[in-house]
Amino acid sequence: MSYETILVEQRGAVTLVTLNRPQALNALNSQVLADLIALFAAYDADESQHCLVLTGSEKAFAAGADIKEMADKSAADMYLRELYSEWTTRICATRKPWIAAVAGFALGGGCELAMMADFIIAADTAKFGQPEITLGVAPGMGGSQRLTRAIGKAKAMEMCLTGRMMGAQEAEQAGLVARVVAAADLVDEALKTAQKIAAMPPMAAIANKELVNLAFEAPLSQALVSERRLFQILFSSEDKAEGMAAFIEKRPAIWKGR
Ligand code: HXC
């Protein structure tokens, strides 16, 4: 598969994806969106890949949707094409785990993209923000909802209404990011974490992801039933038998992915 705006390499069972529009601080134009849609579909379909890291440059993870591309769009253009919605839906439908490794600016659609990840690892240089208000609009790819669920109303409202950026330390304290690391170590740390995930039994990884995400989608009583059912179903997997036998026999497990 060839892509125009992203670099993709496979490191064992981990896919490393780097947004590569440095001249525009990785602004998300329609080519980036098309590349990411194709990439996430390919990742989900590739049985050799079990975790993915998406990163940007030192200066910017992504500085938002491409303002130059959006500038002359009308409401009808946006409504009729639903471009951003199709993109968001596809990325969020990714079943396998993926991590956003964020250094520098993650603004507008860039912040929204990072928040679509299963979790964010941030460099100490990361700056998150939803500055759409300064352009006369509002977040359109989940920012107002995911940011609020991640950090609560007070901070999310302040950020959306003022457009102010939140630094990495504050983002960690507020619960937006899982961990902050030195900028120079960002990709290595994210890859290490991804490798740890990729070494887990793949079906259980997908199930764990699905269940944590359910906390944002379903009422507690229903989500708890789903949790029990998936837990029970996993007892039929070969990897459950192997995982428990390996524990008892004090040896490493060898996963089959079934
Ligand atoms: C298009 C962008 C861009 C963007 C930066 N660039 N952000 N182009 N869309 N979102 C371009 C600049 O025009 C410039 O190109 C080059 O990248 C370098 O940017 P500078 O502004 O010169 O860099 P700097 O002074 O360091 O400032 C960095 C910055 C600033 C603070 C991140 O670029 C900025 O405020 N960018 C816009 C952030 C933003 O508002 N994002 C939200 C977008 S709306 P040239 O050719 O001049 O060198 C959005 C909606 C999502 O995301 C919802 C969709 C449904």
Residues whose N, C-alpha, C, O or C-beta is under 5 A from the ligand:
A	BS01	HXC	Q23 A24 L25 A27 A63 G64 A65 D66 I67 K68 Y84 F105 L107 G108 G109 P131 E132 A138 P139 G140 M141
